[in-house]
């Protein structure tokens, strides 16, 4: 990617680093010559020489007189006494993740490890940068929340590089399907299934669902919504199911909810992707001159602090935030210390609990 504000030699250096971190060049493997790099990137020999020279000084590359430049290899750069675990999340300020980090950090500290935190801002290019940074910092292991897990994994080569270099990693909340890696998560499908089942048994027949589907958590929650309707043979109306992406989360679900509430045959209950959306829905419901729960019931997901932060206390699905962080850290350390084989871990799935509060009411 061309970055006009960045010097050309730095752009080239960053590109070669990404090759190494992604495992494109193995330890002691020869790199293309300066002439070949110059032609490949349309840069001068002087620019190439400056980039390669800095990487030689930093220990990523080494030269053999008369033969060429070689990859030093990531393993040779990792001190044996490194005690740092990296954590990569989508949003550091998200209301769920700080509690997961708190649990992980407590568990890591108790076992003599320190934590290095990075955020992708739910952007796959930034996920790549975070992985590169963690590899450059020689971390001993990684706890990773995948970025837009329903939209593929363009950074797969970096995860393969982690495996090739013997760096254990575990994913939380979801995982990329093509990676056979340990994962710890909530049974999202069962969680929303329980929420819809509860509403159906309370007499609701027009239930609307709102789910963010660029991550697999949202896809699974949507599947739970659909499966509950099918199980109870409740007619499923397409207009009562709203899907949206990260970019659309600020407006699409709210505008669609307002449209639903203007219909004569409006929904009597909303099931939301998370508590954050459920709380924002309260304003839309008020603008429609409706009351929660008298006119409309609403259910969130995560049982975050937001669930009890307003005058309407949310019925929601519990998320084991701190416990998940502790569990992820303990499993990762056991994998690093070879007390646990990654293939024996598989998927650790928490059974969700429905927390019933004031935002729901039977018909």
N, C-alpha and C positions, 0 to 999 in steps of 0.2 A: 504494500500500500504506500503510495507516494505521499509524503508529508512535507510540503514546501518549506515550512518553518524550521525543519530539522536538517542539520548539515548532512550532505550526501554520505559522508563516511559513516555517520551514526546510523543512517538508514540501512546501509549495507551491513554494518556490525549487528544491528538488531535482527536482520534477516538471517544471517549466518548463525546467530545465537539460537534463533527459533528452530533452525535445522538440527542443531545439536540437542536442544532440549526435547525435541520431538523424536529423537532417535534416528534421524535420517543418516547421520554419520556416527559410527560406532567408535569406541576407543581404539586409538592407533590407526584409524582409517585415514587415507590421504584425501585432502580437499582438492578441488579444482585449482589449477595454477592461477597466479595473479592475472595472466593474460586472458584465461578463460573466464574468470570472474568479471574482468573489465568488459569483455564482450557480452557476457550474459546480462549484466545490469546496465550496460551503456554508460559506464563510468570510467574515468581516467585511471591509469595504472597507479598514479600517486594517491588517488582516493582509496583505491583497493588496498594499497600498501599501508596506509594510515589505519584503516579499519582492522586489517589482519594483525598489524603490529600491536595495537592496543589489546587485542584478544590474546596474543602471545604473552604480553606482560601480565594479563589477568589469569593466565593459566588454563584458559579454555583450549588454546591451540599450542603446538610447539613446532619448531622448525628443525629439519635435518639438512645440514649444508650440502648443496648439490643435488638434493632429492626433492624437497618440497615442504609443504606445511601439512601437519597432521592434527587430528582431533585428540585432545588429551583424555577425553572421556569424563563423564560426570562422576563415575564412581571414584576416580582418583582424586576428586576435589572434595569429597565428603569426609570430614574428620570422623574418626571412629567414635569419638566421645560426644557427637552432636546429640542434643536432647531437645530438639524443637519439633513440635507437631504443627503443621499448617492447617488452617481452617478457611475454606472458601465458601462464601455464602452469596446469595443473590442480592440481598439488601441488609446492610449492617444495622440500619435504623428500623427495620421491620419489627413489628411488635412481638413476633414469635421468636426470631433468631437470637436476640440478646439473652433470652433465658436459656436457650440451647447452649450458647457459648458459655454462659455462667456455669452450667452443669459440667460441660466439657473441661473448662479451665480448672475447676475444683478437683476433678478426677485426675487431670494431668499433673497438677501441682503436687498432689498427694503421692504420685509415683515418680516425682523428680523431673518432670518435663515442663518446658515452657511452651507458650502458644504464640503463633504468628497468624494474624488475621488479614484476610483480603476479601474484597467485595467485587462482584461482576456487574452490579446494577442491572442484572437480568439481561446482559448483552454478551453474546457468544464470543465476540472479538475480545472483550475484557476478560472473559473466562480463560481464553488462551493466554493473555498477558499475565493473569494471576498464576496460571500453571507454570509459565516460564519463570516468573519471579520466585515461586516456591522451589523450583528446581535449582535456580541460581543460588538460593539461600541454603541449599543442601539440607532440606527438612528430612526428618526420619520417617514421616508418615503424613497422611492427609485425611481430613474429614471434609467432605465435599457435598454441597447442595447443588445438584445439576441445574444448569441454566436453560430455561425453556425446553424441558425434557421431552415434550411431545413433538418438537420440531427437528429431531435428528441431532447428530453429534459430529460437527465438523472438526472437533478437536480430538478425535479418537486416537490419532497418532501420539498425542501427549500422554494419554492414559496407557497406551501400549509401551511407551518409553518408561513410565513409572514401573510397570510390571517387569520390563527387561532389566531395569536397574535394581530390582528387589525392594522398591519403596512401597510399603503397604498403603492401601487407601480404603476408605469405607464411605458410602454415600448415605445421606439422610433425606428423609421425606419422600424421595423417589430415586430412581437410577436410570441410566441409559440402557435400553433393552439389549444392545449389542455387547455390553460389557458384563462379563461373568464376575461380578464383584459383590462383596458383602453390602447389604443395605438394611437400614433400620428405618421403619416408617409406621404410620398409622394405617389401618385398613380403611382407606378413604371411602371406598365403595360401600362397605358395610355401615360406615358412619352415617352417610346420607340416606341409605336404605332405612336405617332405624328412625331417622328424623321423619321421613315421609310416612313410614308405617305408623308412627305415633300420631301424625296428623290425620291419616285415614281412619284410624281407630277412634279418633276424636270427632269423626263425622265430616271431615273436609273432603270435598270431591273436586274442587277446582284449585289445584295446587300449582303454583308457578315456581320454576327453578332458574337460577342465574349462576353460570359457571364459567370460569376463566379456563380456556382449553388449550393454551399454548404450553401448559405444563401437564404432566401425567396425573398429578394430584387432582386437578380440575376435571380431567377426562374421567378418572375413576369415580369422582363424586357425581358427575353427571350420569354415569352408568348406574350408580346406586339409585338415583332419582328415577331412572327409567325402569329398572328392575323391580322396584317397589310397586310401581303402577301395574306392571305386567303380572306380578305375583297376586295382587289383590283384584286383578281383572278390572282395573279402573281405566276407563277410556283416557287415552293419552292425546292431548291437544298440542300440536306443534307450536302454536302461538304462545303456549305457556312455558316454553323452554327457550332461554336466551343464552347464547354463548358469546364470548368476547375475548379479545386478546389483551395483553398488558397495555398496549397503546390506547385501547378503547375503554379501559376500566373506569376512567373518570366520568364518562358521559353515556356510553351505550346502555349499560344495565339500568341506569336511572331513567333515561328517556323512554326505554321500553317499558319499565315499570309504570311510569306515568300514563303511557298509552293504554296499558292493561287496565289500570284503575278507572279509566274513562269509559270503558266498555260497560254495556248493560249487564252482561254475564261475566262480571269481573272475578278474578281469583279471590278465594277466601284465606289463602295462606301463601307466604313466600318462603322458599328455602334458598339460602344464599351461600355462595362459595366460601365466604369467611365472615367473621364478626365485623370486620371493617366495612364491608359492603352492607351488611345488615343494619349497622348503625346509620350509615348514610341514607339508607332507604327510609328511615323514620321521617326525614324532612319531606320526601316525596309523598309519603302517606298523609302527613299533616296538610300538605298543599292540596290534596284531594279531599280534604275535610273528613278524613276517616281517623278512627282511633285504633290503637294497638293495646290490647288484643280484641276489643269489643267488635270491631268491624273487620279486622284482618290480623291473622297470626303471622309471626315471623320467626324463623330459626336461623342461627348463624353456625359457624364452625370454628373451633380452636379453643373456646372458653378462655379468651384472652382477658386482660384487664378491661378492655372495652365493653365486654359483655355485661359488666355491672357498673359502668361509668356514667350512664344516663339515667333518666327517671324511669325508663322502661328497662327492666332487667331481662337480658336475653336468654331464651332457651337456646342451647347450643350443644355442640359435640366437643368433648374434652380432648385436648392434645397434650401428651406427656412431655412437655417442653424440657424442663430441667432433667427429668429422668432419661429422656432420649439423649441429651448431651453427655450425661455420665456414662450411659451404656455404650455410646459410640466411641468415647475415649478409651474405656476399659477394653473393648474388643480390639481396637486398633493397637493399643500397647501390647496386648497379648499376642497379636499377629506379629508385631515388630520383634518381640522377644522370643518368637518362635514357640510360644506356648499354645498357639492356636493356628491351624491351617485355614487360609482364606476360604477354601472350598467347603470347609465344614461349617462355616458360619451361615452362608446362604442369606435368606431374607428374614430378619426379625420383625415381626408385624404385631403391633399393639392392637388389642381389641378395643374399639371406641366405646365411650360411655356417653349416653344422652343425659345432659343436665337440664332439667325442666325448671323454668322460672316463669316470670310474669308475662312474657311476650306471646304466649300461646293460650288458646282457649277452645274448648270443645263447642261444636255447634249443636 
